[in-house]
Amino acid sequence: MLTNVALKALKPAAKPYKKADGGGLFILVETNGSKLWRLAYRYQGKQRLLSGGRFPQVSLVAARAWRETTKHQLALGLDPARERQMEAATASAEIGNSFEEVAREWLAARMLSWVPKYASHIVRRLEGDVFPAVGHLDIGEITPREMLDIFRTIQARGSLEMAHRIKNYCSEVFRYAIPDGRCDSDPCRDLSPAMAKKKPVRHRSKIAAKDLPDFYVKFNADTGERLSHLALRWTMMTMVRTSETRFAEFDEFEGLDGDDPLWRLSPERMKVRSEHLVPLPRQAVSLFHEIRELNVYRAAGNMRLGRYLFPVPIAKTLVISENRMLDIMYRMGFRGKATVHGFRSLASTVLNESGLFEPDWIEMQLAHQPQGVRGVYNSARYLAHRRPMMRWWADYLESAEAKGMAEHESSCQIRPESASTRFATGSHMRL
């Protein structure tokens, strides 16, 4: 017979092995060190096996009590496996034990920390690929093979990255159900080796720092509308995401006439659902005033549109589209070479390589939420350090633009003379 001391002393081996306690009850020691209760019995002449949970979560005393209950059921002519299924079905109906029910509980708990757009993506993915296959099943009875079939089906349509993302969502659902006993383990845990590898992460294309002067030459030559240009300039200078620029509102700004102008974005507006503060350099304040002067809706008292920095009356969102700034980049010849989001990466690279600023200041300015203890997010963290950093970044952009335009003007003055000289030389040769 087993004892608690003996159970605790059991060590994993190269292959799983059993240690019996008697009466069909034994402990199975897996290669990863897990110790699982099992009960072997015969019913109507057939050998059966029941799972009884994991040691030490299920104690030796509890396992033996389970064995005695099973013996009693057999004495009454009942099949313990069938009795368990009936009990599980009753419990599932009472507390919601199907995968879909648990998943929706998990979604409700997590949605508080997600932006609505991200939350809706996850719901659609679960509803489209997972719920039809295993949504109706008891979450504690779902096997790794059933989950692997789902992920391989997704991979078969070419969505390798999506398959791994959905696997991670499902894994979180199973782990959500473990503490209250609705399932014993996560069947997705060891599936990654059996799935196709994810494609290497491709970072957003960006303009190199050395090419910024030439970028500004092309930018200033673009014939798009001024408000779109201002939106792109604003995004570059403040290091924010495109969506944060698109939905910027005048009420979010404070202290514009003082020494410490600030843009305060609410948690609802941010990807990480935490307030974000953007200290504004003088160049950004100048852009703000020009943007406000161009806002005819605000001037006319139409605050439905006038509350936004970049309003568009015919748009469902009432603001410029996701592609308005990207279209400028395409017209300038950067299709496939650089994106608007890439300017955040450029800012990070330039600021880090300057050696003047701490990485934590830069990450905070980019609204990258740190993990662990440092993830206790304080929107004002490093604000005193980030103010001069943002002024330095604005000066850097201003200097790059000035350099590009000066070089462009210089080349324009030289070209006519060179052309004249070439023409004269050619004419002389023909004579």
Sequence and secondary structure as in RCSB ss.txt:
>XXXX:A:sequence
MLTNVALKALKPAAKPYKKADGGGLFILVETNGSKLWRLAYRYQGKQRLLSGGRFPQVSLVAARAWRETTKHQLA
LGLDPARERQMEAATASAEIGNSFEEVAREWLAARMLSWVPKYASHIVRRLEGDVFPAVGHLDIGEITPREMLDI
FRTIQARGSLEMAHRIKNYCSEVFRYAIPDGRCDSDPCRDLSPAMAKKKPVRHRSKIAAKDLPDFYVKFNADTGE
RLSHLALRWTMMTMVRTSETRFAEFDEFEGLDGDDPLWRLSPERMKVRSEHLVPLPRQAVSLFHEIRELNVYRAA
GNMRLGRYLFPVPIAKTLVISENRMLDIMYRMGFRGKATVHGFRSLASTVLNESGLFEPDWIEMQLAHQPQGVRG
VYNSARYLAHRRPMMRWWADYLESAEAKGMAEHESSCQIRPESASTRFATGSHMRL
>XXXX:A:secstr
   HHHHHH    SS EEEEEETTEEEEE TTS EEEEEEEEETTEEEEEEEEEETTS HHHHHHHHHHHHHHHH
TT  HHHHHHHHHHHHHHHHT BHHHHHHHHHHHHGGGS HHHHHHHHHHIIIIIHHHHTTSBTTT  HHHHHHH
HHHHHHTT HHHHHHHHHHHHHHHHHHTTTTS SS TTTT GGGS             GGGHHHHHHHHHH  S 
HHHHHHHHHHHHHT  HHHHHT BGGGEE TTSSS EEEE GGGSTTSS EEEE  HHHHHHHHHHHHH HHHHT
T HHHHTBSSB TTSTTSB  TTHHHHHHHHTT TTT  STHHHHHHHHHHHHHTSS HHHHHHHTT    GGGG
S  TTTTHHHHHHHHHHHHHHHHHHHHHHHHHHHHHHHHHHHHHHHHHHHHHHHH 
